[in-house]
Amino acid sequence: MEGYDVVLIGAGHNALVCAAYLVKAGYSGVIANLLQKFKHEKPNFR
């Protein structure tokens, strides 16, 4: 099982900048983003 040092929730511009700083500092992590608002709606990838 792979572990992460950081989990960022949301993939807005602030989370992406934060992720860039964390990677530069040597941390590993994952960005989790959920754009699906309703059960019947397909995920929206923009």
C-alpha positions as CSV (number, residue, x, y, z in Angstrom):
1,M,0.0,0.0,0.0
2,E,1.4,3.4,-1.0
3,G,1.3,6.2,1.5
4,Y,1.1,9.9,1.0
5,D,2.5,12.7,3.2
6,V,-0.3,15.1,2.1
7,V,-3.8,14.9,0.7
8,L,-5.2,18.0,-0.8
9,I,-9.0,18.3,-1.2
10,G,-10.0,20.3,-4.3
11,A,-8.1,21.1,-7.4
12,G,-8.5,24.9,-7.6
13,H,-5.6,27.2,-8.4
14,N,-4.7,27.5,-4.7
15,A,-4.4,23.7,-4.2
16,L,-2.3,23.3,-7.3
17,V,0.1,26.1,-6.2
18,C,0.3,24.4,-2.7
19,A,1.0,21.1,-4.4
20,A,3.8,22.6,-6.4
21,Y,5.4,23.9,-3.2
22,L,5.0,20.6,-1.4
23,V,6.6,18.6,-4.3
24,K,9.5,21.1,-4.4
25,A,10.0,20.5,-0.7
26,G,10.1,16.7,-1.2
27,Y,6.7,15.7,0.0
28,S,4.5,13.1,-1.8
29,G,0.8,13.6,-2.1
30,V,-2.5,13.3,-3.9
31,I,-5.0,15.9,-5.1
32,A,-8.7,14.8,-4.7
33,N,-11.4,16.7,-6.6
34,L,-15.0,15.9,-6.9
35,L,-17.0,17.8,-9.6
36,Q,-20.0,15.6,-9.5
37,K,-22.8,17.4,-7.7
38,F,-25.7,15.0,-8.1
39,K,-25.9,11.2,-8.3
40,H,-27.3,11.1,-11.8
41,E,-24.9,13.7,-13.2
42,K,-21.7,12.5,-15.0
43,P,-18.4,13.9,-13.7
44,N,-17.6,17.2,-15.3
45,F,-14.0,17.4,-16.6
46,R,-13.1,20.9,-17.7
